Amino acid sequence: MLFNAPAHIRHKLMAAPLSPELLAQRGVKTLPVRKGDTVRIVRGDHKGFEGKVSRVDLKHFRVYLEGLTREKVDGTAVFVALHPSKVMIRSLSLDDKVRKAVLDRKKPIIKKKAEKAAKKPAAKKEPEAKEVTEEETKPAEAAPEETAKAAEESESPQTEGGT
């Protein structure tokens, strides 16, 4: 299914997460990688490398970065292919009007959370704390003494009846 997918679905499968700075700025978690984006590799042998995307291969689901090459046995240098899930987008290329429209169309995560909070029913409110006066505290202090006296009185008839 993956390799028989049409181009418009393959493009969506080329999505990579945005950096925390971009996430806070744009309110979007992931976007498809495009030529011109700056990405950082977050997994694999080249972890930590940051570079500009030079090519996106929809056929094999790979991206290629400028400056990231390896040397073949015969001495020639070839670009290293990376899966887009192994990179994080650090800066977006917004040269294209369509990409700007995609960013505007996607709902920001912040708004989604606010909508969910608005839809939830109101939680039970705890009773507000009242100011306690001295008069209210006096009966509360006397109450334990009264209960202790009542307990002694209830015990004494039981012991007297037993002797």
Secondary structure per residue as TSV (DSSP state, phi and psi in degrees):
chain	resnum	aa	ss	phi	psi
A	1	M	-	360.0	-41.4
A	2	L	-	-62.7	-47.9
A	3	F	T	-84.3	-5.2
A	4	N	T	-100.5	4.7
A	5	A	-	-69.6	144.0
A	6	P	-	-72.1	166.5
A	7	A	H	-60.4	-37.5
A	8	H	H	-68.7	-28.2
A	9	I	H	-82.0	-37.8
A	10	R	H	-58.9	-38.6
A	11	H	H	-61.3	-40.7
A	12	K	H	-69.2	-31.7
A	13	L	H	-71.5	-12.6
A	14	M	T	-89.0	20.8
A	15	A	E	-77.6	147.2
A	16	A	E	-134.0	150.9
A	17	P	E	-68.9	151.8
A	18	L	B	-89.8	154.1
A	19	S	-	-65.5	159.2
A	20	P	H	-57.3	-34.1
A	21	E	H	-65.3	-45.5
A	22	L	H	-67.6	-36.3
A	23	L	H	-60.4	-44.2
A	24	A	H	-68.0	-35.5
A	25	Q	H	-76.6	-46.0
A	26	R	H	-96.3	-26.1
A	27	G	-	76.8	21.2
A	28	V	-	-124.2	136.7
A	29	K	S	-80.8	-46.3
A	30	T	E	-134.7	153.6
A	31	L	E	-147.1	150.6
A	32	P	E	-64.0	140.1
A	33	V	-	-73.1	139.4
A	34	R	-	-129.8	161.6
A	35	K	T	-63.0	131.2
A	36	G	T	104.3	-17.7
A	37	D	-	-69.4	148.3
A	38	T	E	-99.6	127.3
A	39	V	E	-128.1	158.1
A	40	R	E	-119.5	135.4
A	41	I	E	-79.5	128.6
A	42	V	-	-110.2	-9.0
A	43	R	S	-143.0	154.0
A	44	G	S	100.5	-171.2
A	45	D	T	-65.3	-28.8
A	46	H	T	-101.7	24.5
A	47	K	T	-54.7	133.2
A	48	G	T	97.3	-16.2
A	49	F	-	-69.6	135.6
A	50	E	E	-122.9	131.3
A	51	G	E	-161.0	173.7
A	52	K	E	-91.1	140.3
A	53	V	E	-72.8	122.0
A	54	S	E	-96.5	-27.2
A	55	R	E	-154.8	143.8
A	56	V	E	-120.3	123.4
A	57	D	E	-105.6	100.3
A	58	L	T	-71.6	-27.0
A	59	K	T	-66.7	-41.7
A	60	H	T	-107.2	5.0
A	61	F	T	56.9	53.3
A	62	R	E	-135.7	153.7
A	63	V	E	-122.1	152.2
A	64	Y	E	-123.8	135.5
A	65	L	E	-108.2	146.7
A	66	E	E	-66.8	131.9
A	67	G	E	87.9	-8.3
A	68	L	E	-100.4	96.6
A	69	T	E	-130.1	164.7
A	70	R	E	-133.6	158.5
A	71	E	E	-99.7	129.7
A	72	K	-	-78.0	171.0
A	73	V	T	-60.7	-36.2
A	74	D	T	-81.1	0.1
A	75	G	S	101.1	-9.1
A	76	T	-	-79.6	147.5
A	77	A	E	-96.9	134.0
A	78	V	E	-126.4	149.1
A	79	F	E	-69.7	144.6
A	80	V	E	-86.7	129.8
A	81	A	E	-88.7	135.8
A	82	L	E	-127.7	145.3
A	83	H	-	-80.1	140.6
A	84	P	G	-63.4	-20.4
A	85	S	G	-73.1	-13.5
A	86	K	G	-94.5	4.0
A	87	V	E	-122.9	161.6
A	88	M	E	-126.8	129.3
A	89	I	E	-74.6	123.7
A	90	R	E	-97.5	-35.3
A	91	S	E	-146.6	144.2
A	92	L	-	-97.0	145.9
A	93	S	-	-92.7	109.7
A	94	L	-	-107.4	36.1
A	95	D	-	-71.5	-26.3
A	96	D	-	-92.7	133.4
A	97	K	H	-65.9	-32.7
A	98	V	H	-65.2	-39.7
A	99	R	H	-67.7	-37.1
A	100	K	H	-62.4	-39.6
A	101	A	H	-65.9	-36.8
A	102	V	H	-63.7	-43.6
A	103	L	H	-62.6	-40.1
A	104	D	H	-69.5	-34.5
A	105	R	H	-73.2	-38.4
A	106	K	S	-66.1	136.0
A	107	K	-	-75.4	130.1
A	108	P	-	-64.8	146.6
A	109	I	H	-62.4	-36.0
A	110	I	H	-61.4	-42.9
A	111	K	H	-66.6	-37.4
A	112	K	H	-61.3	-43.3
A	113	K	H	-64.0	-40.0
A	114	A	H	-65.8	-38.3
A	115	E	H	-66.1	-40.8
A	116	K	H	-63.8	-39.7
A	117	A	H	-65.9	-35.5
A	118	A	H	-71.7	-32.6
A	119	K	H	-75.9	-27.3
A	120	K	S	-66.2	141.7
A	121	P	-	-67.9	152.7
A	122	A	-	-63.9	134.3
A	123	A	-	-73.0	156.6
A	124	K	-	-64.0	130.0
A	125	K	-	-84.5	139.5
A	126	E	-	-78.7	144.2
A	127	P	-	-61.9	141.2
A	128	E	-	-71.0	145.5
A	129	A	-	-73.6	129.7
A	130	K	-	-93.3	153.4
A	131	E	-	-74.2	131.4
A	132	V	-	-96.2	128.4
A	133	T	-	-97.2	170.3
A	134	E	H	-65.2	-35.1
A	135	E	H	-63.1	-37.2
A	136	E	H	-72.9	-28.3
A	137	T	H	-78.9	-29.3
A	138	K	H	-60.7	-49.1
A	139	P	H	-63.2	-31.5
A	140	A	H	-68.1	-36.4
A	141	E	H	-72.5	-35.8
A	142	A	H	-73.3	-27.6
A	143	A	H	-59.4	-43.3
A	144	P	H	-63.9	-35.0
A	145	E	H	-65.8	-42.5
A	146	E	H	-64.6	-39.9
A	147	T	H	-68.8	-32.5
A	148	A	H	-68.5	-41.0
A	149	K	H	-63.8	-42.2
A	150	A	H	-64.1	-35.8
A	151	A	H	-68.2	-39.4
A	152	E	H	-64.9	-42.8
A	153	E	H	-63.4	-37.6
A	154	S	H	-72.4	-29.2
A	155	E	H	-77.3	-35.9
A	156	S	H	-63.8	-40.6
A	157	P	H	-64.8	-31.9
A	158	Q	H	-67.6	-39.1
A	159	T	H	-73.1	-36.0
A	160	E	H	-67.5	-38.5
A	161	G	H	-68.4	-25.3
A	162	G	H	-79.5	-21.2
A	163	T	-	-93.1	360.0
